[in-house]
């Protein structure tokens, strides 16, 4: 069983072990008082715009007093299903349970069966859960059908901040840890990026890891500008033990930076990374030791609102401060 706590929205995360009969996804959250619509999507890939093929689009619309179900394939929506009551209330917690069965998804809300949705896309193609819109999510749990991943990273205490003492005078908030997020992982950065913002990432490179990548992006979509592209290469082609840094703006990559005084990552070895934004640069520390700086190429910093992590790594915790 894997659990993701307090994810940002939009949420994009892998489904551990993929989709198969018996897989359960349990989502706990709340619709804020000022919101009116959100969606839970089971997709064949992580893209939001344009959207990957979507086997199940579950879309509560409080103003319309209905819950729309549909699928999306080859850039086209299918036929909507709207039958049933509207069980969501603003300001009230909810629990949605999606169970994959042989012919359909069985969906319950707050402990009561809500609907079935027949498979329109073969379930074995589904590998990604996304959640978008006006909703706060407290937890996502994957269960059933062997969802326990072998050697999964366990929650660890917050990494020590001794390398970079917290900067005073800057707004905090949104600093609840996200535990065990599946990879690939995309989340909004609470409050955006500003001088003094710190991002804590704890994880373990996979046993046969070749590379993993951390991106600070100006939006969650493919093609969004990337203010910091940190590509950890344990062995990629002729690259061994390199932390490559770059930026991407308007679809064009900048000049690579490769030098660092040491390489702190090893397969199967825990690491704690801190990324801190300063006025003119990002500073990165690993295991409480300063590793490198990367001068800002994209301004203003408040354009940067999304963290993306992908590749050969298991994450135990992500936290913002």
ChimeraX commands (.cxc) that place a marker at each C-alpha (Angstrom):
marker #1 position 0.00,0.00,0.00 radius 0.5
marker #1 position 1.32,3.44,-0.96 radius 0.5
marker #1 position -0.03,6.69,0.49 radius 0.5
marker #1 position 0.45,10.27,-0.69 radius 0.5
marker #1 position -0.29,12.93,1.94 radius 0.5
marker #1 position -1.32,16.54,1.28 radius 0.5
marker #1 position -0.47,16.71,-2.44 radius 0.5
marker #1 position -0.64,19.99,-4.31 radius 0.5
marker #1 position -3.21,20.53,-7.07 radius 0.5
marker #1 position -2.94,19.83,-9.95 radius 0.5
marker #1 position -1.68,16.43,-8.83 radius 0.5
marker #1 position 0.02,14.13,-11.33 radius 0.5
marker #1 position 1.38,10.82,-10.03 radius 0.5
marker #1 position 2.09,7.30,-11.15 radius 0.5
marker #1 position -0.16,4.42,-10.04 radius 0.5
marker #1 position 2.14,1.93,-8.26 radius 0.5
marker #1 position 1.97,-1.37,-10.13 radius 0.5
marker #1 position -0.41,0.04,-12.73 radius 0.5
marker #1 position -4.11,-0.69,-13.06 radius 0.5
marker #1 position -5.47,-4.23,-12.75 radius 0.5
marker #1 position -8.44,-6.08,-11.29 radius 0.5
marker #1 position -8.68,-5.43,-7.56 radius 0.5
marker #1 position -6.68,-2.20,-7.56 radius 0.5
marker #1 position -8.22,0.38,-5.22 radius 0.5
marker #1 position -7.59,4.11,-5.15 radius 0.5
marker #1 position -8.89,5.91,-2.05 radius 0.5
marker #1 position -8.98,9.71,-2.23 radius 0.5
marker #1 position -9.81,11.91,0.78 radius 0.5
marker #1 position -10.36,15.62,0.39 radius 0.5
marker #1 position -12.68,18.60,0.58 radius 0.5
marker #1 position -14.22,21.10,-1.85 radius 0.5
marker #1 position -13.51,24.64,-0.54 radius 0.5
marker #1 position -16.50,26.96,-0.10 radius 0.5
marker #1 position -15.64,29.12,-3.13 radius 0.5
marker #1 position -15.06,26.24,-5.58 radius 0.5
marker #1 position -17.54,24.47,-7.82 radius 0.5
marker #1 position -15.80,21.77,-9.90 radius 0.5
marker #1 position -12.89,19.32,-9.86 radius 0.5
marker #1 position -11.89,16.15,-11.65 radius 0.5
marker #1 position -10.23,12.82,-10.86 radius 0.5
marker #1 position -8.67,11.18,-13.91 radius 0.5
marker #1 position -7.17,7.77,-14.65 radius 0.5
marker #1 position -4.81,8.32,-17.58 radius 0.5
marker #1 position -2.40,6.42,-19.82 radius 0.5
marker #1 position 0.27,9.10,-19.32 radius 0.5
marker #1 position 1.07,12.22,-17.27 radius 0.5
marker #1 position 0.15,14.98,-19.72 radius 0.5
marker #1 position -2.53,17.52,-18.79 radius 0.5
marker #1 position -2.50,19.83,-21.81 radius 0.5
marker #1 position -2.86,18.28,-24.27 radius 0.5
marker #1 position -4.30,15.55,-22.08 radius 0.5
marker #1 position -3.08,11.96,-22.25 radius 0.5
marker #1 position -5.72,9.36,-23.10 radius 0.5
marker #1 position -8.04,9.18,-20.10 radius 0.5
marker #1 position -9.82,5.95,-19.19 radius 0.5
marker #1 position -11.95,7.57,-16.47 radius 0.5
marker #1 position -12.77,11.27,-16.08 radius 0.5
marker #1 position -14.77,11.72,-12.83 radius 0.5
marker #1 position -15.95,15.34,-12.68 radius 0.5
marker #1 position -18.19,16.62,-9.85 radius 0.5
marker #1 position -19.88,19.87,-10.88 radius 0.5
marker #1 position -21.53,21.36,-7.82 radius 0.5
marker #1 position -23.19,24.29,-9.62 radius 0.5
marker #1 position -24.80,21.87,-12.10 radius 0.5
marker #1 position -25.69,19.41,-9.30 radius 0.5
marker #1 position -24.21,16.47,-11.19 radius 0.5
marker #1 position -21.12,14.27,-11.52 radius 0.5
marker #1 position -19.99,13.80,-15.12 radius 0.5
marker #1 position -18.16,10.60,-16.12 radius 0.5
marker #1 position -16.43,10.25,-19.45 radius 0.5
marker #1 position -13.31,9.07,-21.27 radius 0.5
marker #1 position -10.90,10.92,-23.57 radius 0.5
marker #1 position -9.02,9.26,-26.41 radius 0.5
marker #1 position -7.22,10.51,-29.51 radius 0.5
marker #1 position -7.97,14.16,-28.59 radius 0.5
marker #1 position -11.72,13.54,-28.38 radius 0.5
marker #1 position -14.20,13.12,-25.53 radius 0.5
marker #1 position -16.62,10.20,-25.50 radius 0.5
marker #1 position -20.25,10.14,-24.44 radius 0.5
marker #1 position -20.98,11.65,-21.02 radius 0.5
marker #1 position -22.68,9.74,-18.22 radius 0.5
marker #1 position -24.49,11.92,-15.67 radius 0.5
marker #1 position -26.95,9.64,-13.85 radius 0.5
marker #1 position -27.13,9.55,-10.07 radius 0.5
marker #1 position -27.15,12.07,-7.27 radius 0.5
marker #1 position -24.52,14.73,-6.45 radius 0.5
marker #1 position -22.89,13.67,-3.15 radius 0.5
marker #1 position -20.30,16.45,-2.69 radius 0.5
marker #1 position -20.83,19.46,-0.40 radius 0.5
marker #1 position -18.63,22.52,-0.10 radius 0.5
marker #1 position -16.63,22.60,3.11 radius 0.5
marker #1 position -17.39,18.96,3.94 radius 0.5
marker #1 position -14.80,16.15,3.78 radius 0.5
marker #1 position -15.32,13.39,1.23 radius 0.5
marker #1 position -13.88,9.99,0.44 radius 0.5
marker #1 position -13.91,8.62,-3.11 radius 0.5
marker #1 position -13.02,4.94,-3.62 radius 0.5
marker #1 position -12.34,3.68,-7.15 radius 0.5
marker #1 position -12.10,-0.11,-7.52 radius 0.5
marker #1 position -10.95,-1.62,-10.80 radius 0.5
marker #1 position -13.04,-4.66,-11.72 radius 0.5
marker #1 position -12.98,-6.86,-14.80 radius 0.5
marker #1 position -15.56,-4.97,-16.85 radius 0.5
marker #1 position -15.80,-1.60,-15.10 radius 0.5
marker #1 position -14.61,0.79,-12.41 radius 0.5
marker #1 position -16.79,0.67,-9.28 radius 0.5
marker #1 position -16.93,4.08,-7.58 radius 0.5
marker #1 position -18.20,4.86,-4.08 radius 0.5
marker #1 position -18.47,8.21,-2.31 radius 0.5
marker #1 position -18.51,8.49,1.49 radius 0.5
marker #1 position -19.02,4.77,1.91 radius 0.5
marker #1 position -22.00,4.43,-0.46 radius 0.5
marker #1 position -21.90,2.96,-3.96 radius 0.5
marker #1 position -22.20,5.79,-6.48 radius 0.5
marker #1 position -21.79,4.35,-9.98 radius 0.5
marker #1 position -20.06,1.89,-12.28 radius 0.5
marker #1 position -18.15,3.05,-15.36 radius 0.5
marker #1 position -17.48,0.44,-18.02 radius 0.5
marker #1 position -13.96,0.22,-19.39 radius 0.5
marker #1 position -13.65,2.16,-22.63 radius 0.5
marker #1 position -9.83,2.02,-22.62 radius 0.5
marker #1 position -8.11,-1.23,-21.63 radius 0.5
marker #1 position -7.17,-0.99,-17.98 radius 0.5
marker #1 position -3.62,-2.27,-18.42 radius 0.5
marker #1 position -2.79,0.94,-20.32 radius 0.5
marker #1 position -3.67,3.09,-17.28 radius 0.5
marker #1 position -0.62,4.19,-15.26 radius 0.5
marker #1 position -1.28,7.73,-13.99 radius 0.5
marker #1 position -3.69,9.44,-11.58 radius 0.5
marker #1 position -4.34,13.16,-12.00 radius 0.5
marker #1 position -6.52,15.48,-9.91 radius 0.5
marker #1 position -7.36,18.99,-11.07 radius 0.5
marker #1 position -9.63,21.89,-10.24 radius 0.5
marker #1 position -11.16,23.36,-7.11 radius 0.5
marker #1 position -10.34,20.78,-4.47 radius 0.5
marker #1 position -8.05,20.17,-1.50 radius 0.5
marker #1 position -6.72,16.63,-1.13 radius 0.5
marker #1 position -5.54,15.31,2.23 radius 0.5
marker #1 position -4.55,11.79,1.16 radius 0.5
marker #1 position -4.40,9.39,-1.78 radius 0.5
marker #1 position -4.03,5.68,-1.01 radius 0.5
marker #1 position -3.30,2.89,-3.48 radius 0.5
marker #1 position -4.33,-0.56,-2.30 radius 0.5
marker #1 position -5.17,-4.03,-3.55 radius 0.5
marker #1 position -3.77,-6.20,-6.36 radius 0.5
marker #1 position -0.24,-6.19,-5.03 radius 0.5
marker #1 position 0.14,-2.43,-4.83 radius 0.5
marker #1 position 2.79,-2.71,-2.14 radius 0.5
marker #1 position 6.04,-1.89,-3.90 radius 0.5
marker #1 position 9.08,-3.88,-2.86 radius 0.5
marker #1 position 11.67,-1.82,-1.09 radius 0.5
marker #1 position 9.50,1.30,-1.17 radius 0.5
marker #1 position 10.97,4.28,0.57 radius 0.5
marker #1 position 9.47,4.92,3.98 radius 0.5
marker #1 position 8.70,8.32,5.47 radius 0.5
marker #1 position 11.76,9.94,7.03 radius 0.5
marker #1 position 12.02,12.92,9.34 radius 0.5
marker #1 position 12.35,16.29,7.60 radius 0.5
marker #1 position 15.90,16.70,6.31 radius 0.5
marker #1 position 18.13,18.89,8.46 radius 0.5
marker #1 position 18.13,22.53,7.40 radius 0.5
marker #1 position 21.54,23.24,8.89 radius 0.5
marker #1 position 23.16,23.75,5.50 radius 0.5
marker #1 position 20.88,26.72,4.81 radius 0.5
marker #1 position 19.30,28.41,7.82 radius 0.5
marker #1 position 15.75,29.61,7.12 radius 0.5
marker #1 position 15.49,33.12,5.76 radius 0.5
marker #1 position 13.36,35.42,7.86 radius 0.5
marker #1 position 10.74,37.84,6.63 radius 0.5
marker #1 position 9.34,35.70,3.83 radius 0.5
marker #1 position 5.90,34.10,3.79 radius 0.5
marker #1 position 5.77,30.42,4.64 radius 0.5
marker #1 position 2.69,28.25,4.45 radius 0.5
marker #1 position 1.92,25.09,2.58 radius 0.5
marker #1 position 4.78,23.30,4.29 radius 0.5
marker #1 position 3.01,20.07,5.21 radius 0.5
marker #1 position 5.14,17.16,3.98 radius 0.5
marker #1 position 4.02,15.04,1.04 radius 0.5
marker #1 position 4.92,11.45,1.93 radius 0.5
marker #1 position 5.85,8.70,-0.55 radius 0.5
marker #1 position 4.65,10.38,-3.74 radius 0.5
marker #1 position 4.79,8.03,-6.74 radius 0.5
marker #1 position 7.23,8.93,-9.52 radius 0.5
marker #1 position 6.79,10.65,-11.96 radius 0.5
marker #1 position 5.56,13.35,-9.58 radius 0.5
marker #1 position 4.29,16.84,-10.37 radius 0.5
marker #1 position 2.95,19.26,-7.76 radius 0.5
marker #1 position 2.30,22.95,-7.38 radius 0.5
marker #1 position 4.73,24.92,-5.19 radius 0.5
marker #1 position 2.67,26.51,-2.38 radius 0.5
marker #1 position 3.16,30.27,-2.53 radius 0.5
marker #1 position 5.43,30.03,-5.56 radius 0.5
marker #1 position 9.17,30.74,-5.53 radius 0.5
marker #1 position 10.75,33.80,-3.91 radius 0.5
marker #1 position 14.10,34.55,-2.22 radius 0.5
marker #1 position 14.22,32.38,0.88 radius 0.5
marker #1 position 11.92,29.66,-0.45 radius 0.5
marker #1 position 13.22,26.18,0.40 radius 0.5
marker #1 position 12.29,22.83,-1.13 radius 0.5
marker #1 position 13.22,19.65,0.77 radius 0.5
marker #1 position 13.38,16.38,-1.19 radius 0.5
marker #1 position 14.19,13.03,0.44 radius 0.5
marker #1 position 14.53,9.84,-1.57 radius 0.5
marker #1 position 16.53,6.84,-2.72 radius 0.5
marker #1 position 17.90,6.24,-6.24 radius 0.5
marker #1 position 16.69,2.87,-7.54 radius 0.5
marker #1 position 19.08,-0.12,-7.33 radius 0.5
marker #1 position 19.96,0.13,-11.03 radius 0.5
marker #1 position 19.39,3.87,-11.34 radius 0.5
marker #1 position 20.72,5.59,-14.43 radius 0.5
marker #1 position 19.27,9.08,-13.92 radius 0.5
marker #1 position 16.58,11.13,-12.27 radius 0.5
marker #1 position 15.51,14.68,-12.89 radius 0.5
marker #1 position 14.19,17.54,-10.76 radius 0.5
marker #1 position 12.59,20.47,-12.59 radius 0.5
marker #1 position 11.35,23.80,-11.26 radius 0.5
marker #1 position 8.83,24.87,-13.89 radius 0.5
marker #1 position 6.61,27.79,-14.90 radius 0.5
marker #1 position 3.49,25.64,-15.17 radius 0.5
marker #1 position 2.65,21.91,-15.00 radius 0.5
marker #1 position 2.38,21.25,-18.73 radius 0.5
marker #1 position 4.69,19.75,-21.32 radius 0.5
marker #1 position 6.52,22.65,-22.92 radius 0.5
marker #1 position 6.36,24.87,-19.82 radius 0.5
marker #1 position 9.49,26.93,-19.26 radius 0.5
marker #1 position 11.98,25.28,-16.87 radius 0.5
marker #1 position 13.84,27.64,-14.54 radius 0.5
marker #1 position 16.01,24.89,-13.04 radius 0.5
marker #1 position 16.61,21.52,-14.71 radius 0.5
marker #1 position 18.70,19.38,-12.35 radius 0.5
marker #1 position 19.51,16.08,-14.09 radius 0.5
marker #1 position 21.28,13.59,-11.82 radius 0.5
marker #1 position 23.15,11.18,-14.09 radius 0.5
marker #1 position 24.60,8.14,-12.37 radius 0.5
marker #1 position 25.32,6.52,-15.74 radius 0.5
marker #1 position 23.83,7.87,-18.97 radius 0.5
marker #1 position 25.78,7.16,-22.14 radius 0.5
marker #1 position 29.23,8.55,-21.48 radius 0.5
marker #1 position 28.12,10.48,-18.39 radius 0.5
marker #1 position 28.94,9.00,-15.00 radius 0.5
marker #1 position 28.20,10.71,-11.68 radius 0.5
marker #1 position 27.28,14.11,-13.11 radius 0.5
marker #1 position 24.69,16.62,-11.88 radius 0.5
marker #1 position 23.78,18.52,-15.05 radius 0.5
marker #1 position 21.99,21.87,-14.69 radius 0.5
marker #1 position 20.20,23.86,-17.36 radius 0.5
marker #1 position 17.13,25.95,-18.16 radius 0.5
marker #1 position 14.59,25.85,-20.97 radius 0.5
marker #1 position 12.72,28.90,-22.22 radius 0.5
marker #1 position 10.38,29.06,-25.18 radius 0.5
marker #1 position 11.35,25.49,-26.09 radius 0.5
marker #1 position 15.07,26.28,-26.28 radius 0.5
marker #1 position 17.65,24.90,-23.87 radius 0.5
marker #1 position 20.35,27.14,-22.44 radius 0.5
marker #1 position 24.00,26.42,-21.70 radius 0.5
marker #1 position 24.69,23.30,-19.62 radius 0.5
marker #1 position 26.52,23.52,-16.31 radius 0.5
marker #1 position 28.23,20.33,-15.15 radius 0.5
marker #1 position 30.92,21.07,-12.59 radius 0.5
marker #1 position 30.32,20.21,-8.94 radius 0.5
marker #1 position 32.87,19.56,-6.19 radius 0.5
marker #1 position 31.54,16.08,-5.42 radius 0.5
marker #1 position 28.77,13.64,-6.40 radius 0.5
marker #1 position 26.56,12.70,-3.44 radius 0.5
marker #1 position 24.17,10.15,-5.00 radius 0.5
marker #1 position 24.42,6.35,-4.97 radius 0.5
marker #1 position 21.93,3.62,-5.91 radius 0.5
marker #1 position 19.95,2.40,-2.88 radius 0.5
marker #1 position 21.38,5.17,-0.65 radius 0.5
marker #1 position 19.08,7.70,1.00 radius 0.5
marker #1 position 19.62,11.36,0.22 radius 0.5
marker #1 position 18.20,14.61,1.60 radius 0.5
marker #1 position 18.29,17.53,-0.84 radius 0.5
marker #1 position 17.53,21.18,-0.17 radius 0.5
marker #1 position 16.94,23.66,-2.97 radius 0.5
marker #1 position 16.94,27.26,-1.73 radius 0.5
marker #1 position 16.07,30.28,-3.84 radius 0.5
marker #1 position 18.19,33.38,-3.29 radius 0.5
marker #1 position 17.96,36.79,-4.94 radius 0.5
marker #1 position 20.29,35.89,-7.82 radius 0.5
marker #1 position 20.63,32.10,-7.73 radius 0.5
marker #1 position 19.43,28.73,-6.51 radius 0.5
marker #1 position 21.63,26.95,-3.97 radius 0.5
marker #1 position 21.49,23.16,-3.64 radius 0.5
marker #1 position 22.71,21.13,-0.67 radius 0.5
marker #1 position 22.69,17.34,-0.35 radius 0.5
marker #1 position 22.99,15.52,2.97 radius 0.5
marker #1 position 23.57,18.82,4.75 radius 0.5
marker #1 position 26.53,19.84,2.57 radius 0.5
marker #1 position 26.48,22.62,-0.01 radius 0.5
marker #1 position 26.76,21.18,-3.53 radius 0.5
marker #1 position 26.29,23.91,-6.14 radius 0.5
marker #1 position 24.72,27.20,-7.22 radius 0.5
marker #1 position 22.72,27.95,-10.37 radius 0.5
marker #1 position 22.20,31.57,-11.39 radius 0.5
marker #1 position 18.64,32.62,-12.20 radius 0.5
marker #1 position 17.93,32.70,-15.94 radius 0.5
marker #1 position 14.14,33.12,-15.79 radius 0.5
marker #1 position 12.65,36.15,-14.06 radius 0.5
marker #1 position 10.59,37.07,-12.18 radius 0.5
marker #1 position 10.88,34.18,-9.76 radius 0.5
marker #1 position 7.16,34.18,-9.04 radius 0.5
marker #1 position 6.62,32.66,-12.50 radius 0.5
marker #1 position 7.98,29.41,-11.05 radius 0.5
marker #1 position 5.06,27.48,-9.56 radius 0.5
marker #1 position 5.58,23.75,-10.25 radius 0.5
marker #1 position 7.94,21.02,-9.02 radius 0.5
marker #1 position 8.42,17.96,-11.23 radius 0.5
marker #1 position 10.46,14.85,-10.33 radius 0.5
marker #1 position 10.88,11.89,-12.67 radius 0.5
marker #1 position 13.26,9.05,-13.40 radius 0.5
marker #1 position 14.95,6.28,-11.43 radius 0.5
marker #1 position 14.20,7.38,-7.87 radius 0.5
marker #1 position 11.84,6.53,-5.01 radius 0.5
marker #1 position 10.67,9.54,-3.03 radius 0.5
marker #1 position 9.97,9.36,0.68 radius 0.5
marker #1 position 9.13,13.01,1.34 radius 0.5
marker #1 position 8.77,16.41,-0.33 radius 0.5
marker #1 position 8.30,19.53,1.77 radius 0.5
marker #1 position 8.16,23.27,1.10 radius 0.5
marker #1 position 9.19,26.02,3.52 radius 0.5
marker link #1:1,2 radius 0.2
marker link #1:2,3 radius 0.2
marker link #1:3,4 radius 0.2
marker link #1:4,5 radius 0.2
marker link #1:5,6 radius 0.2
marker link #1:6,7 radius 0.2
marker link #1:7,8 radius 0.2
marker link #1:8,9 radius 0.2
marker link #1:9,10 radius 0.2
marker link #1:10,11 radius 0.2
marker link #1:11,12 radius 0.2
marker link #1:12,13 radius 0.2
marker link #1:13,14 radius 0.2
marker link #1:14,15 radius 0.2
marker link #1:15,16 radius 0.2
marker link #1:16,17 radius 0.2
marker link #1:17,18 radius 0.2
marker link #1:18,19 radius 0.2
marker link #1:19,20 radius 0.2
marker link #1:20,21 radius 0.2
marker link #1:21,22 radius 0.2
marker link #1:22,23 radius 0.2
marker link #1:23,24 radius 0.2
marker link #1:24,25 radius 0.2
marker link #1:25,26 radius 0.2
marker link #1:26,27 radius 0.2
marker link #1:27,28 radius 0.2
marker link #1:28,29 radius 0.2
marker link #1:29,30 radius 0.2
marker link #1:30,31 radius 0.2
marker link #1:31,32 radius 0.2
marker link #1:32,33 radius 0.2
marker link #1:33,34 radius 0.2
marker link #1:34,35 radius 0.2
marker link #1:35,36 radius 0.2
marker link #1:36,37 radius 0.2
marker link #1:37,38 radius 0.2
marker link #1:38,39 radius 0.2
marker link #1:39,40 radius 0.2
marker link #1:40,41 radius 0.2
marker link #1:41,42 radius 0.2
marker link #1:42,43 radius 0.2
marker link #1:43,44 radius 0.2
marker link #1:44,45 radius 0.2
marker link #1:45,46 radius 0.2
marker link #1:46,47 radius 0.2
marker link #1:47,48 radius 0.2
marker link #1:48,49 radius 0.2
marker link #1:49,50 radius 0.2
marker link #1:50,51 radius 0.2
marker link #1:51,52 radius 0.2
marker link #1:52,53 radius 0.2
marker link #1:53,54 radius 0.2
marker link #1:54,55 radius 0.2
marker link #1:55,56 radius 0.2
marker link #1:56,57 radius 0.2
marker link #1:57,58 radius 0.2
marker link #1:58,59 radius 0.2
marker link #1:59,60 radius 0.2
marker link #1:60,61 radius 0.2
marker link #1:61,62 radius 0.2
marker link #1:62,63 radius 0.2
marker link #1:63,64 radius 0.2
marker link #1:64,65 radius 0.2
marker link #1:65,66 radius 0.2
marker link #1:66,67 radius 0.2
marker link #1:67,68 radius 0.2
marker link #1:68,69 radius 0.2
marker link #1:69,70 radius 0.2
marker link #1:70,71 radius 0.2
marker link #1:71,72 radius 0.2
marker link #1:72,73 radius 0.2
marker link #1:73,74 radius 0.2
marker link #1:74,75 radius 0.2
marker link #1:75,76 radius 0.2
marker link #1:76,77 radius 0.2
marker link #1:77,78 radius 0.2
marker link #1:78,79 radius 0.2
marker link #1:79,80 radius 0.2
marker link #1:80,81 radius 0.2
marker link #1:81,82 radius 0.2
marker link #1:82,83 radius 0.2
marker link #1:83,84 radius 0.2
marker link #1:84,85 radius 0.2
marker link #1:85,86 radius 0.2
marker link #1:86,87 radius 0.2
marker link #1:87,88 radius 0.2
marker link #1:88,89 radius 0.2
marker link #1:89,90 radius 0.2
marker link #1:90,91 radius 0.2
marker link #1:91,92 radius 0.2
marker link #1:92,93 radius 0.2
marker link #1:93,94 radius 0.2
marker link #1:94,95 radius 0.2
marker link #1:95,96 radius 0.2
marker link #1:96,97 radius 0.2
marker link #1:97,98 radius 0.2
marker link #1:98,99 radius 0.2
marker link #1:99,100 radius 0.2
marker link #1:100,101 radius 0.2
marker link #1:101,102 radius 0.2
marker link #1:102,103 radius 0.2
marker link #1:103,104 radius 0.2
marker link #1:104,105 radius 0.2
marker link #1:105,106 radius 0.2
marker link #1:106,107 radius 0.2
marker link #1:107,108 radius 0.2
marker link #1:108,109 radius 0.2
marker link #1:109,110 radius 0.2
marker link #1:110,111 radius 0.2
marker link #1:111,112 radius 0.2
marker link #1:112,113 radius 0.2
marker link #1:113,114 radius 0.2
marker link #1:114,115 radius 0.2
marker link #1:115,116 radius 0.2
marker link #1:116,117 radius 0.2
marker link #1:117,118 radius 0.2
marker link #1:118,119 radius 0.2
marker link #1:119,120 radius 0.2
marker link #1:120,121 radius 0.2
marker link #1:121,122 radius 0.2
marker link #1:122,123 radius 0.2
marker link #1:123,124 radius 0.2
marker link #1:124,125 radius 0.2
marker link #1:125,126 radius 0.2
marker link #1:126,127 radius 0.2
marker link #1:127,128 radius 0.2
marker link #1:128,129 radius 0.2
marker link #1:129,130 radius 0.2
marker link #1:130,131 radius 0.2
marker link #1:131,132 radius 0.2
marker link #1:132,133 radius 0.2
marker link #1:133,134 radius 0.2
marker link #1:134,135 radius 0.2
marker link #1:135,136 radius 0.2
marker link #1:136,137 radius 0.2
marker link #1:137,138 radius 0.2
marker link #1:138,139 radius 0.2
marker link #1:139,140 radius 0.2
marker link #1:140,141 radius 0.2
marker link #1:141,142 radius 0.2
marker link #1:142,143 radius 0.2
marker link #1:143,144 radius 0.2
marker link #1:144,145 radius 0.2
marker link #1:145,146 radius 0.2
marker link #1:146,147 radius 0.2
marker link #1:147,148 radius 0.2
marker link #1:148,149 radius 0.2
marker link #1:149,150 radius 0.2
marker link #1:150,151 radius 0.2
marker link #1:151,152 radius 0.2
marker link #1:152,153 radius 0.2
marker link #1:153,154 radius 0.2
marker link #1:154,155 radius 0.2
marker link #1:155,156 radius 0.2
marker link #1:156,157 radius 0.2
marker link #1:157,158 radius 0.2
marker link #1:158,159 radius 0.2
marker link #1:159,160 radius 0.2
marker link #1:160,161 radius 0.2
marker link #1:161,162 radius 0.2
marker link #1:162,163 radius 0.2
marker link #1:163,164 radius 0.2
marker link #1:164,165 radius 0.2
marker link #1:165,166 radius 0.2
marker link #1:166,167 radius 0.2
marker link #1:167,168 radius 0.2
marker link #1:168,169 radius 0.2
marker link #1:169,170 radius 0.2
marker link #1:170,171 radius 0.2
marker link #1:171,172 radius 0.2
marker link #1:172,173 radius 0.2
marker link #1:173,174 radius 0.2
marker link #1:174,175 radius 0.2
marker link #1:175,176 radius 0.2
marker link #1:176,177 radius 0.2
marker link #1:177,178 radius 0.2
marker link #1:178,179 radius 0.2
marker link #1:179,180 radius 0.2
marker link #1:180,181 radius 0.2
marker link #1:181,182 radius 0.2
marker link #1:182,183 radius 0.2
marker link #1:183,184 radius 0.2
marker link #1:184,185 radius 0.2
marker link #1:185,186 radius 0.2
marker link #1:186,187 radius 0.2
marker link #1:187,188 radius 0.2
marker link #1:188,189 radius 0.2
marker link #1:189,190 radius 0.2
marker link #1:190,191 radius 0.2
marker link #1:191,192 radius 0.2
marker link #1:192,193 radius 0.2
marker link #1:193,194 radius 0.2
marker link #1:194,195 radius 0.2
marker link #1:195,196 radius 0.2
marker link #1:196,197 radius 0.2
marker link #1:197,198 radius 0.2
marker link #1:198,199 radius 0.2
marker link #1:199,200 radius 0.2
marker link #1:200,201 radius 0.2
marker link #1:201,202 radius 0.2
marker link #1:202,203 radius 0.2
marker link #1:203,204 radius 0.2
marker link #1:204,205 radius 0.2
marker link #1:205,206 radius 0.2
marker link #1:206,207 radius 0.2
marker link #1:207,208 radius 0.2
marker link #1:208,209 radius 0.2
marker link #1:209,210 radius 0.2
marker link #1:210,211 radius 0.2
marker link #1:211,212 radius 0.2
marker link #1:212,213 radius 0.2
marker link #1:213,214 radius 0.2
marker link #1:214,215 radius 0.2
marker link #1:215,216 radius 0.2
marker link #1:216,217 radius 0.2
marker link #1:217,218 radius 0.2
marker link #1:218,219 radius 0.2
marker link #1:219,220 radius 0.2
marker link #1:220,221 radius 0.2
marker link #1:221,222 radius 0.2
marker link #1:222,223 radius 0.2
marker link #1:223,224 radius 0.2
marker link #1:224,225 radius 0.2
marker link #1:225,226 radius 0.2
marker link #1:226,227 radius 0.2
marker link #1:227,228 radius 0.2
marker link #1:228,229 radius 0.2
marker link #1:229,230 radius 0.2
marker link #1:230,231 radius 0.2
marker link #1:231,232 radius 0.2
marker link #1:232,233 radius 0.2
marker link #1:233,234 radius 0.2
marker link #1:234,235 radius 0.2
marker link #1:235,236 radius 0.2
marker link #1:236,237 radius 0.2
marker link #1:237,238 radius 0.2
marker link #1:238,239 radius 0.2
marker link #1:239,240 radius 0.2
marker link #1:240,241 radius 0.2
marker link #1:241,242 radius 0.2
marker link #1:242,243 radius 0.2
marker link #1:243,244 radius 0.2
marker link #1:244,245 radius 0.2
marker link #1:245,246 radius 0.2
marker link #1:246,247 radius 0.2
marker link #1:247,248 radius 0.2
marker link #1:248,249 radius 0.2
marker link #1:249,250 radius 0.2
marker link #1:250,251 radius 0.2
marker link #1:251,252 radius 0.2
marker link #1:252,253 radius 0.2
marker link #1:253,254 radius 0.2
marker link #1:254,255 radius 0.2
marker link #1:255,256 radius 0.2
marker link #1:256,257 radius 0.2
marker link #1:257,258 radius 0.2
marker link #1:258,259 radius 0.2
marker link #1:259,260 radius 0.2
marker link #1:260,261 radius 0.2
marker link #1:261,262 radius 0.2
marker link #1:262,263 radius 0.2
marker link #1:263,264 radius 0.2
marker link #1:264,265 radius 0.2
marker link #1:265,266 radius 0.2
marker link #1:266,267 radius 0.2
marker link #1:267,268 radius 0.2
marker link #1:268,269 radius 0.2
marker link #1:269,270 radius 0.2
marker link #1:270,271 radius 0.2
marker link #1:271,272 radius 0.2
marker link #1:272,273 radius 0.2
marker link #1:273,274 radius 0.2
marker link #1:274,275 radius 0.2
marker link #1:275,276 radius 0.2
marker link #1:276,277 radius 0.2
marker link #1:277,278 radius 0.2
marker link #1:278,279 radius 0.2
marker link #1:279,280 radius 0.2
marker link #1:280,281 radius 0.2
marker link #1:281,282 radius 0.2
marker link #1:282,283 radius 0.2
marker link #1:283,284 radius 0.2
marker link #1:284,285 radius 0.2
marker link #1:285,286 radius 0.2
marker link #1:286,287 radius 0.2
marker link #1:287,288 radius 0.2
marker link #1:288,289 radius 0.2
marker link #1:289,290 radius 0.2
marker link #1:290,291 radius 0.2
marker link #1:291,292 radius 0.2
marker link #1:292,293 radius 0.2
marker link #1:293,294 radius 0.2
marker link #1:294,295 radius 0.2
marker link #1:295,296 radius 0.2
marker link #1:296,297 radius 0.2
marker link #1:297,298 radius 0.2
marker link #1:298,299 radius 0.2
marker link #1:299,300 radius 0.2
marker link #1:300,301 radius 0.2
marker link #1:301,302 radius 0.2
marker link #1:302,303 radius 0.2
marker link #1:303,304 radius 0.2
marker link #1:304,305 radius 0.2
marker link #1:305,306 radius 0.2
marker link #1:306,307 radius 0.2
marker link #1:307,308 radius 0.2
marker link #1:308,309 radius 0.2
marker link #1:309,310 radius 0.2
marker link #1:310,311 radius 0.2
marker link #1:311,312 radius 0.2
marker link #1:312,313 radius 0.2
marker link #1:313,314 radius 0.2
marker link #1:314,315 radius 0.2
marker link #1:315,316 radius 0.2
marker link #1:316,317 radius 0.2
marker link #1:317,318 radius 0.2
marker link #1:318,319 radius 0.2
marker link #1:319,320 radius 0.2
marker link #1:320,321 radius 0.2
view
